[in-house]
């Protein structure tokens, strides 16, 4: 019965979360989206994928697409195109679908306008972003959780939490002080059975997140 309840909990995490935005794939064809861009304020800071944000690079933030998803983005006003790689989460402003790096926005002539309609086509996924969880069978009666990220900047932790909430329920923040520095940690769920925690962590790893199964505080 305990395992049954835990499995139901996993289903609730993935099925009862907020409905994610429409996905994009090779079969979906070109889609119209609203894009904005972000730049110097976030330059050099860690993205939700763990990479450092390079405002001059060709990357993008999306709420739910797997990290490493490569998209061809076209500005219909200029007919200029660029291929970007999703490595961050956002934008979290109503009505916006994609946050381009400054470099990508500059390539297609979107910098001055700031926000505008674009055409988006799926190219492929860079599978180097997919991570694999080592499986270590374990039996424990202690409560476990999955840590997905740890940040010095609270704003980055909040952005990651917002992105995860489109697919997962029971996403929460906690903080800990280590040698005088406060770290804001993003975690998901509470599990009594290691195998159940592992199945969710494995899904997160495939999406490109660095995950850690650990005891709940």
Secondary structure, DSSP 8 states (H G I E B T S, - for coil): -HHHHHHHHHHHHHHSS--------TTT--EEEEEEEE-GGGTTSB-TTS-B--TTSSEEE-SSS-TTEEEEEEETTTTEEEEEEEEE----STT--EEEEHHHHHHTT-TTT-SEEEEEEEEEE-GGG-----------SS-EEEEEEEESSHHHHHHHHHHHTTT-SSEEEEEEEETTEEEEEEEEEEESSHHHHHHHHHHHHHHT---EEEE--
